Amino acid sequence: MKILVEVTEATERLEELIELALLGDEIVICRDERPLARLTPIHQNVDAFQKSLDLAAEGRKSVPVGATSDHSDFYDENGLPK
């Protein structure tokens, strides 16, 4: 989304505008309704594999110790659904 913001408003909302730019919004800073500057993120190389490992580690924090994922509680002793 393209967001037009006056200089005075941009100074008050700078942190919020930076977050919006990082999320992909186009921030255009204006003076007297004329575009002056554009706020864009600096793209950093992100290792996709490391990012997926970090997400997996974050998800494991909420799993109780000793929990399994075999779903045996859904089946009876004959392997049929309860």
C-alpha positions in Angstrom: 0.0 0.0 0.0 1.2 3.5 -0.8 1.1 5.8 2.2 1.5 9.6 1.8 2.5 11.5 4.9 3.5 15.1 5.6 6.9 15.8 7.1 5.6 17.0 10.4 3.5 13.8 10.8 6.4 11.6 9.7 8.6 13.0 12.5 5.9 12.0 15.0 5.3 8.6 13.6 8.8 7.6 12.4 9.0 4.3 14.2 5.6 3.2 13.0 6.4 4.2 9.4 9.6 2.2 9.5 7.7 -0.9 10.6 5.2 -0.3 7.8 8.1 0.0 5.3 9.6 -3.2 6.5 6.3 -4.9 6.0 6.3 -3.8 2.3 4.3 -0.6 2.3 5.6 2.3 0.2 6.0 5.4 2.4 6.2 8.7 0.6 7.1 11.8 2.7 5.6 15.1 1.4 5.8 18.8 2.0 2.8 20.9 1.0 1.3 17.8 -0.6 4.3 17.4 -3.0 6.3 14.2 -2.7 9.9 14.7 -1.4 11.3 11.4 -0.3 10.5 7.7 -0.1 11.1 5.5 3.0 12.3 2.1 1.9 13.9 -0.8 3.8 17.4 -1.9 3.3 17.1 -5.5 2.1 19.3 -7.9 4.0 20.3 -11.3 2.8 18.3 -13.8 4.9 19.4 -17.4 4.9 16.1 -19.2 4.3 17.3 -22.4 5.9 18.4 -20.6 9.1 15.1 -18.7 9.2 13.2 -22.0 9.1 15.4 -23.5 11.8 14.7 -20.4 14.0 11.0 -20.7 13.4 11.1 -24.4 14.3 13.0 -23.7 17.5 10.5 -21.0 18.4 7.6 -23.4 17.9 9.1 -26.0 20.1 9.2 -23.7 23.1 5.4 -24.2 23.5 5.5 -28.0 23.4 5.4 -29.7 26.8 8.3 -31.9 27.8 7.6 -35.6 26.9 4.8 -34.8 24.4 4.6 -37.0 21.4 2.9 -36.6 18.1 1.8 -40.2 17.5 -1.9 -39.4 18.2 -2.4 -42.7 19.9 -5.1 -41.2 22.1 -7.3 -41.0 18.9 -7.2 -44.8 18.3 -8.2 -47.9 20.3 -6.1 -51.0 21.0 -7.0 -52.4 17.5 -5.8 -49.2 15.7 -9.3 -48.1 14.9 -10.6 -44.5 15.5 -12.3 -44.0 18.8 
